């Protein structure tokens, strides 16, 4: 290999290293910020309708972090009732899981895919949110967790998860938010909590 060829190989290699380094840095920044490009339109519509005539707010793709771990929650609803952390799921097929399982299973045809138990993920997010609230001397805010499966048809999606767990299909989620408890004033300062939730 002559000197010119060696130089070309070296230059190409150096450029590739720089490109890879830039990609890795951008991925790390996006992960740190908890960015997601997608918001479920069905859940978004329900939340917009809910807050329209209420003292309530909601945010999408909210990242909670303690400096060591970051968890991004699809939707956070804040009202006079308290806070609801929402994980939106769009799977079709079958879902299997238990409350304490580390992972749940999504079966579509012959394919089986494991994913993190969304209830446990939301539980961790709640802990991080409570730390954030405590840092602002706020305690005792009611916080609940809800997994929303946006496919209403039982034929399109079979959910084999204990019925007592906090999950709903989309229709059930709409009905849930109509319950009186979500218009009950629990002394929550919506504006203050919203500002804290959105802290970077």
N, C-alpha and C positions, 0 to 999 in steps of 0.2 A: 504494500500500500504506500503510494507516494505521499509527499507532504501535503499536497493540495487536497487529496482525498481525505486524509486524516483531519485536516482542518474543517472540511465540509461535514464529516461525521460528528466531530466535536461540536460544531455550531448547531447542527440539527438537534443533537442530544441536549445541549444547553437550553435551546428554545423549548423543547418538550418538557424539561424540568420546570422551567418558569411557568409554562401553561398549566401544568399539573398543580404547582404550588398555588397559583391564583385560584384555580377551581376549588381546591381544598379550603383555602381561606374564605372564599365566598360561601361555601357550604357550612362552614363553622359559624360564620356570622349569622346566616339565616337560621341555623339551629338554635343559636343563642337567643335570637330574637323571637323564636317560636313561630316563625312565619308559616302560613299555609296559604296557598293560592286559591283554595276552593271553599265556598260557603254553601251549605245545603239550601237550595231555594225554598223547599217546602217548609222546613223549620223556620227559615228566615221570614216567610210570609206569616206564619202563625205568631211569631214574636212581634212583628210589626203591628199586626192587628191587636194584639194584647196590650201593648204599651200606648196605643193611640189615644185612648181615653182614660189613661191611668197615670198616677204619679209613679212611673216606672221607666227603666232604661234597660237596654241590652247591648252587649258587645259580642263581636265574633272573633274567634281565634285569639283568645287571651292567653298570654304566657305567664305562668307563675314560676318563680325561681327562688332558690335560697343560696345561689352562688355555686352549688354543687350539682344540682339537677334542675331541669326545666321541664315543665309539663304544660302543653298547650291544650286548652279546653275549647271545644268548637263554639259554644255559645254560653254566655253568662247573663242571666236575667236578674235584675235588681229591682225590688219593689218594696212597698211598705211592709210586706210580709217577711222579707228577708232576701236571701240570695239562692238562686238555683243554678247549679253547674250542669250543663247539658252536653252529652256526647251523641252526635247524630250518626246513625248507621244506615247504609243504603243497600246492604247485601240482599241477594235473592238466593233461594235455596233452602238451607236449614241452618239454624244456629243452636249449638249445644253449649251449656255451661252451668256452673254452680257458683254460688256467692263467693266462696273462698278459693276457687280455682285460680291459679296463676294465669292461665290462658283459657280462652274459649275456642270453639271450633266452628268454622264455617264450611259447610258441605254444599258443593254445587256440582251436581252430577256425580262423577267419580272422583272429583277433586276435593281434597280436604286441606283447609288452610287454618293454622293456628294464629290467633291474635291475642294481644294482651286483654285480660279481663277488664272491660271498660269501667266496671264498678270500682275495681281496685285503683285504676288510674284516677278516677274522679275523687276517690277517697284521699289519695296522695295530694291531689290538687287542692282539696279542701284544707288539708293540713297546712299547705303552703300559703293559702289565702288567710287562714287564721293567724299565721305568723305575721303576715303583712298587716293585718288589722291590729294585732297586739302591739306592733311597733308604733302604731298610731293611737295607742291607748283605747282601742275599741274591742270590747269583749261581748260575748253572749249573743252575737248576731245569728239568727236561725239560718242555717245553710243546708240545703238538700241537694241530692244528686239524682239525675234522671238520664237514662239511656233511651233515646227515641229511635225506633226502627221506622223508617219512612215508607216502607212497603206495607200497605194495609191488608192486602190480600193474603189470607192464610194459605192459599194454593201456591202463591208466588214465594212466600216466605213462611216456613214453619219455625216457630220459636220454642225450643225445648229447654226452657229456663224456668226455675221455680216462680210461680205466679206472685209470690209475696215480695219479690225483689222490685226495686224502683226502675221499672222499664215500661214503655208504652209503645204501641203503634202510633202512627201519626194522628189518627182519629181520637185515640185515647188521650193523647197529649193535649189536643184541642179541648176535649171535655174536661181534662184535669185542670187546666188554667181557668175554667169557668167556675170552679168551686169557690165557695165563700172565703175559704182560708187565704186565697191569694188577693183578696181585697180587705183582709184584716190588718189593722195597723198594729204592728209589733214594735213601734217606736224606732223604726229604722230610718236613718237620715239618708235618703236615696242619693242625693247629690254628693254627699261626703263619701259614702261607700263607693259610688261610681268613680270618683276621682282616685280613690285608693286602688281600686281594681285595675284601673288603667295606668297605674304607675309603671314606668319602665324599670 
